[in-house]
């Protein structure tokens, strides 16, 4: 696998108005989030972050400053090379968030 891909991360987002988990692909001209389905066919559209830089941190702090409070969205930082699989697993977990198997403190 290309070393550059291993150093990249993507951002998954779940809009509280929609049940589907999406991959962040950017923002539109009005500053609204643009998303795509987290599938292999959309990988080229995913917004990518280098995990060794602080780009994600800057993005999130700017986002929070601009959209206080961001309660409509839930973000999940995942490795780029596993976006599709992570989206599938997270989607299933989000269907039953109170299930003991989906609780990090249960194991």
Rosetta blueprint (number, residue, H / E / L):
1 X L
2 X L
3 X H
4 X H
5 X H
6 X H
7 X L
8 X E
9 X E
10 X E
11 X E
12 X E
13 X E
14 X E
15 X E
16 X L
17 X L
18 X L
19 X L
20 X L
21 X E
22 X E
23 X E
24 X E
25 X E
26 X E
27 X E
28 X L
29 X L
30 X L
31 X L
32 X L
33 X E
34 X E
35 X E
36 X E
37 X E
38 X L
39 X L
40 X H
41 X H
42 X H
43 X H
44 X H
45 X H
46 X L
47 X L
48 X E
49 X E
50 X E
51 X L
52 X L
53 X L
54 X L
55 X H
56 X H
57 X H
58 X H
59 X H
60 X H
61 X H
62 X H
63 X H
64 X H
65 X H
66 X H
67 X L
68 X L
69 X L
70 X L
71 X L
72 X L
73 X E
74 X E
75 X E
76 X E
77 X E
78 X E
79 X E
80 X H
81 X H
82 X H
83 X H
84 X H
85 X H
86 X H
87 X H
88 X H
89 X H
90 X H
91 X H
92 X H
93 X H
94 X H
95 X H
96 X L
97 X L
98 X L
99 X L
100 X H
101 X H
102 X H
103 X L
104 X H
105 X H
106 X H
107 X L
